[in-house]
Amino acid sequence: MLRILSVLVLAMILQTAEAQFSKRLYDTYDSYAFPGVSSRRFTHAELMTHLAALQQKLGPLMTMEQAGVSAENRPIQLLTLGRGPVKVLLWSQMHGDEPTATMALLDILHYIAQQKESPEVRTILAQTTLLIVPMLNPDGAQRFQRRTSQGIDMNRDALRLQTPEARILKGVRDRFQPEIGFNLHDQDPRYTVGDQGTVAVISLLAPAYNVEKSDNDVRTRAKQVASALTLVLEQFVKGHIAKYDDTFEPRAFGDNIQKWGTSVVLVESGGWKDDPEKMYIRKLNCVGLLSVFHAIATRSYVQTGTMPYERIPMNTRTLYDIIIRNATVVFPDGRAPVVADIAVNREEVRDGGNSTWRGRVVDFGDLSVFYGHEEWNGAGKTIEAASVELNDIIDLPLLRETIR
Ligand SMILES: [Zn+2]
């Protein structure tokens, strides 16, 4: 009894210490955020410049090697920090247009450089070896597209290994056989949490390694690490963490790396109101990952168990950018008017280096089971049917004027 009690007390003390570290990382983020990146769109060449600058600051704390080259001969870097027994592999931007975590990795390197004498960083570097592939798909990043330059979705190439980029990831995994891995992605920013209607800012998954979605030691450890990450994030964005679909995907890397013996956590950066560049989500990635590195270094994540992860609600799709509620939509001919909700999503349009946002009507009718980041009250207002046709680009400012 006494022994159980002392284990519980120890777990509480460890969790309190971890929570304090996370809070400090969150509150002081602006003092260590990597200043060189302020937009989601950056190229491999720019990343290389940033890594060189960070190498200067980190000195012998970081080694940088070329793990291989992409189909278009861009070097794919592997960064190594720390000399501890627990190897942790992180790979980001396997999909070229999913750079949120890549920016967070730069913040993490900058933090380690600034705080190298702090007890937390010393613990992380003494107990873990961090292996980081910051941009696995540089050709896709150049085009800001999901797929590689050979047209392959790398996350469906874990078995055939047709792309050089996929072979590099498999090669690094096999060479180091890390205990823990983080598979870093972005998802549609309109995913929601369960039936709550709140936006999913980050979704997590301990991928299945078989169709039955069984648990073994490897997947259980992934769930413990995901639980530690959940607890960190819930300090700041409670109610905005969702669980990604855990159907086994035989061709995906997360699922296979879990099967090959590395405990994998998938981290999907989602959406946040008024954060199209995802800078707040970048901060959450940075704080979450740094905190969890420490939890891995102290092994406090084992005490966390799997429940904090198991109990988070599933990713759902019940969110639009704007919903206009109960507007009266009128037709120019004899058709009777209808009272309808109108859902509009914002889309980014690129023109050279500039981007603008426009609205598109994506749903129409009774949308009472959906939510809007913004909800406009259209009750008693009249809208011409031609100005809100399904799938059309619309004049948002004009519509706003009509509703006002
Ligand atoms: Zn992805």
Residues whose N, C-alpha, C, O or C-beta is under 5 A from the ligand:
A	BS01	ZN	H95 E98 H185 D186
